[in-house]
């Protein structure tokens, strides 16, 4: 009785054929009706079939009416293999709608950014106005600090005297 969590297979353990059983034709892999003579003739037939398979592949038999009628399926995409010497470098390929739209979007964005840097867009003008206002405020604040610092030093100098 097997111990442990898993059950054994109902067929039992695997059995392997020995060389003697294989040569005698009594192995478990094939029925006892097979004999060596049939096996040799089968090998000859297989070699003949392999040669005939190569010929069949060349002529290919079609099922049904496929051999009678030439069918051109527009949905069937055949892979196009182009050699490197046949490639036309000057020819431009047609872009799909999505690719065209993406390129247009990139160009428009680049154009807008160029105008933005030059200060020609409305948003750029507002940004520049805001920046000039902030600079003025900072300059005024710096002047005020300098005046306060100078006044403080004068008070200290008067207090020492």
C-alpha positions as CSV (number, residue, x, y, z in Angstrom):
1,X,0.0,0.0,0.0
2,X,1.4,3.4,-1.0
3,X,1.9,5.9,1.7
4,X,1.7,9.6,1.3
5,X,-0.7,12.2,-0.1
6,X,-0.9,11.1,-3.7
7,X,-2.5,7.9,-5.1
8,X,-0.6,5.8,-7.5
9,X,-1.9,5.4,-11.1
10,X,-4.5,2.6,-11.6
11,X,-2.3,1.1,-14.3
12,X,0.6,0.6,-12.0
13,X,4.1,1.5,-12.6
14,X,5.7,2.1,-15.9
15,X,7.3,-0.9,-17.6
16,X,10.1,-0.6,-20.1
17,X,10.9,-3.2,-22.8
18,X,14.3,-4.8,-22.8
19,X,16.4,-5.3,-26.0
20,X,15.5,-9.0,-26.0
21,X,11.7,-8.2,-25.9
22,X,12.1,-5.6,-28.7
23,X,14.0,-8.1,-30.9
24,X,11.5,-10.9,-30.2
25,X,8.6,-8.7,-30.9
26,X,6.9,-9.2,-27.5
27,X,7.3,-5.7,-26.2
28,X,4.4,-3.8,-24.6
29,X,4.6,-1.1,-27.2
30,X,3.2,-3.0,-30.1
31,X,0.7,-5.9,-30.4
32,X,1.9,-9.4,-30.6
33,X,0.5,-9.8,-34.1
34,X,3.3,-7.7,-35.6
35,X,6.3,-9.6,-36.8
36,X,9.8,-8.7,-38.0
37,X,8.8,-9.4,-41.7
38,X,5.9,-6.9,-41.5
39,X,8.2,-4.4,-39.9
40,X,10.8,-4.6,-42.7
41,X,8.2,-4.2,-45.3
42,X,6.7,-1.2,-43.5
43,X,10.1,0.5,-43.5
44,X,10.4,0.1,-47.2
45,X,6.9,1.5,-47.7
46,X,7.7,4.5,-45.5
47,X,10.8,5.4,-47.6
48,X,8.8,5.1,-50.8
49,X,6.0,7.3,-49.3
50,X,8.6,10.0,-48.3
51,X,9.8,10.2,-51.9
52,X,6.2,10.5,-53.2
53,X,5.4,13.1,-50.5
54,X,8.0,15.4,-52.0
55,X,6.4,15.0,-55.4
56,X,2.9,15.7,-54.0
57,X,4.1,18.8,-52.3
58,X,5.2,20.2,-55.7
59,X,1.8,19.4,-57.4
60,X,-0.5,20.0,-54.3
61,X,-3.9,18.6,-54.6
62,X,-6.8,21.0,-53.8
63,X,-10.0,20.1,-52.0
64,X,-13.3,20.8,-53.6
65,X,-13.4,23.4,-56.4
66,X,-10.3,25.2,-55.2
67,X,-8.3,23.4,-57.9
68,X,-10.7,24.4,-60.7
69,X,-11.3,28.0,-59.9
70,X,-8.6,30.6,-59.3
71,X,-9.7,32.5,-56.2
72,X,-8.3,35.9,-55.4
73,X,-9.3,36.8,-51.8
74,X,-8.8,40.5,-51.1
75,X,-8.7,39.9,-47.4
76,X,-5.8,37.4,-47.7
77,X,-2.6,39.3,-47.1
78,X,0.4,37.7,-48.8
79,X,3.8,38.6,-47.3
80,X,5.7,40.8,-49.6
81,X,9.4,40.2,-49.5
82,X,11.5,42.9,-51.1
83,X,15.2,42.6,-51.8
84,X,17.5,45.3,-50.6
85,X,18.6,46.1,-54.1
86,X,15.0,46.5,-55.3
87,X,14.1,49.0,-52.6
88,X,13.3,52.5,-53.9
89,X,14.7,55.0,-51.4
90,X,13.2,58.1,-53.0
91,X,9.7,56.8,-52.9
92,X,7.7,58.0,-50.0
93,X,5.1,55.7,-48.4
94,X,1.6,56.8,-47.8
95,X,0.9,57.4,-44.1
96,X,-2.2,56.2,-42.4
97,X,-4.8,58.6,-41.0
98,X,-3.6,58.2,-37.5
99,X,0.1,58.7,-38.4
100,X,-0.8,61.8,-40.4
101,X,-2.8,63.3,-37.5
102,X,0.0,62.5,-35.1
103,X,2.6,64.3,-37.4
104,X,0.3,67.3,-37.8
105,X,-0.2,67.5,-34.0
106,X,3.6,67.4,-33.5
107,X,4.2,70.1,-36.1
108,X,1.4,72.3,-34.6
109,X,2.9,71.9,-31.1
110,X,6.4,72.7,-32.3
111,X,5.1,75.8,-34.1
112,X,3.2,77.0,-31.0
113,X,6.2,76.5,-28.8
114,X,8.3,78.5,-31.3
115,X,5.8,81.4,-31.2
116,X,5.7,81.1,-27.4
117,X,9.5,81.6,-27.2
118,X,9.3,84.6,-29.5
119,X,6.5,86.0,-27.4
120,X,3.9,86.3,-30.1
121,X,1.1,84.3,-28.5
122,X,-1.4,85.8,-26.1
123,X,-0.3,83.5,-23.3
124,X,3.3,84.5,-23.9
125,X,2.4,88.2,-23.7
126,X,0.6,87.7,-20.4
127,X,3.5,85.7,-19.0
128,X,6.0,88.5,-20.1
129,X,3.7,91.2,-18.5
130,X,3.6,89.2,-15.3
131,X,7.3,88.8,-15.3
132,X,8.0,92.5,-15.8
133,X,5.6,93.3,-13.0
134,X,7.3,90.9,-10.6
135,X,10.8,92.3,-11.6
136,X,9.6,95.8,-10.8
137,X,8.2,94.7,-7.4
138,X,11.4,93.0,-6.5
139,X,13.5,96.0,-7.6
140,X,11.3,98.2,-5.4
141,X,11.6,95.9,-2.5
142,X,15.4,95.7,-2.9
143,X,15.6,99.6,-2.9
144,X,13.4,99.7,0.2
145,X,15.7,97.2,2.0
146,X,18.8,99.2,1.1
147,X,17.2,102.4,2.3
148,X,16.1,100.8,5.6
149,X,19.6,99.3,6.0
150,X,21.2,102.7,5.4
151,X,18.8,104.4,7.9
152,X,19.6,101.7,10.5
153,X,23.3,102.2,10.1
154,X,22.9,106.0,10.5
155,X,20.9,105.5,13.7
156,X,23.6,103.2,15.1
157,X,26.3,105.8,14.2
158,X,24.3,108.6,16.0
159,X,23.7,106.4,19.0
160,X,27.5,105.8,19.4
161,X,28.3,109.4,19.3
